[in-house]
Amino acid sequence: MTTETCRGPVTSEQHIELVERYSAHNYHPLPVVVAEAEGAWVTDVEGNRYLDMLAAYSAINFGHGHPALVQAAKDELDRVTLTSRAFHNDQFGPFCRDLAELCDKDMVLPMNSGAEGVETALKTARMWGYRSKGVAEDRAKIIVCGDNFHGRTITIVGFSTDPEARNDFGPFTPGFETVQYGDVDALEAAIDENTVAFLVEPIQGEAGVKVPPEGYLKAVREVCTRKNVLMIADEIQAGLGRTGYTFACEHDGVVPDLYILGKALGGGIMPVSAVVGDRDTLGLFRPGEHGSTFGGNPIACAIGRAVVALLRTGEFQRNSAELGAWFIETLRAQAPDTVAEVRGRGLWVGIQLKSGRKPARAVCEELMREGILCKDTHVTTIRLAPPLVVTKEDLEWALERIVPALAAAAS
Ligand SMILES: *Cc1c(COP(=O)(O)O)cnc(C)c1O
């Protein structure tokens, strides 16, 4: 007799066969099938252990299965899972207060995925343009950066400069203009009377952990203030401890008008995103103008409160700053001549290979065989972003494998 359990996949190969056959091929994952995880380490279905050096694109900043976050989720799961915003729930208010306080802002608008958070910020900026700045109907313009990554909706990919993200998905939403990342003069020149916002990543993650020139964000802040344009910081990947600060903008001493948060905000358990800003922007929303069935749900809010509590200790930011500085310095010192550049901030590192070497993907596959999981981006860059609970011993162990794998990229 064939039971459901007998039919169940057992080996990694069998699992991957199912994925190949039954799922859309919109990703090209490394061939590892994770079954369990704790802290900075994951275990595959065969029982092999790997150091997670991607941390789900920084959604796992606090490590896999952080006890305080899992407990918050379990407790709320037993109490109430969903009310919708048609009613109140007893986690929503406290979450918004705690997150607003962490950001030193007046209010929070919660959503689920990062892309929804970005869409929410764009709507907020347009609405502010019409209702507060006095932009003529349907004329609002938002400036974005070349090589940006802000998510996958049609509007968002419409202002991507990556052909892979855009091609065959048009027609796109009008009202966006692109300037080069790091060029504040280009930003100033692009601003006209209809410009409502500048959307920027404090460090460009998907572009390859690109750190902007010193002073860029400060100059952006100054131009936006002087020209009455909202500065929107997409801190979905850069924020919440990743760069050694609660917000990556802090490194430059800059406060944006709107923060977009996601990824780690849900503790790696739930998709939780939010736009955080002051009353003069988010306060303009009226009932019925925006929403989400699951946005602000009690489980998300309970986890989000626990995330804010972890960030308040400063322990994750400190570990990221200290270990990150040491790791980047050591990697730079030991980098073989296949490496063009090691860049990053905190525990967020991009290793750029010289052109004509093996693709970064091949290095990631080799590292997987050595017990390290990380991800290539844009063919020549390996990106490392371990959970912020990673230890110096873990990273020393990793360096002993990363350096030879980089050297082997020559052949
Ligand atoms: C991941 C990411 C997004 C999109 O978040 P999703 O949850 O995947 O929709 C947006 N902006 C940045 C900077 C990101 O890294």
The ligand as a MOL file (V3000), in Angstrom:
LIG
                    3D

  0  0  0     0  0            999 V3000
M  V30 BEGIN CTAB
M  V30 COUNTS 15 15 0 0 0
M  V30 BEGIN ATOM
M  V30 1 C 14.7240 42.2660 -0.1470 0
M  V30 2 C 14.6120 43.7140 -0.4400 0
M  V30 3 C 13.3950 44.2810 -0.8500 0
M  V30 4 C 12.1600 43.4570 -1.1260 0
M  V30 5 O 11.7270 42.7300 -0.0330 0
M  V30 6 P 10.7460 41.4560 -0.2730 0
M  V30 7 O 10.3610 41.0500 1.1180 0
M  V30 8 O 11.5540 40.4210 -0.9790 0
M  V30 9 O 9.5980 41.9380 -1.0700 0
M  V30 10 C 13.3540 45.6490 -1.0460 0
M  V30 11 N 14.4480 46.4210 -0.8700 0
M  V30 12 C 15.6330 45.9010 -0.4830 0
M  V30 13 C 16.8040 46.8150 -0.2970 0
M  V30 14 C 15.7720 44.5440 -0.2810 0
M  V30 15 O 16.9420 44.0190 0.0460 0
M  V30 END ATOM
M  V30 BEGIN BOND
M  V30 1 1 1 2
M  V30 2 1 2 3
M  V30 3 2 2 14
M  V30 4 1 3 4
M  V30 5 2 3 10
M  V30 6 1 4 5
M  V30 7 1 5 6
M  V30 8 2 6 7
M  V30 9 1 6 8
M  V30 10 1 6 9
M  V30 11 1 10 11
M  V30 12 2 11 12
M  V30 13 1 12 13
M  V30 14 1 12 14
M  V30 15 1 14 15
M  V30 END BOND
M  V30 END CTAB
M  END
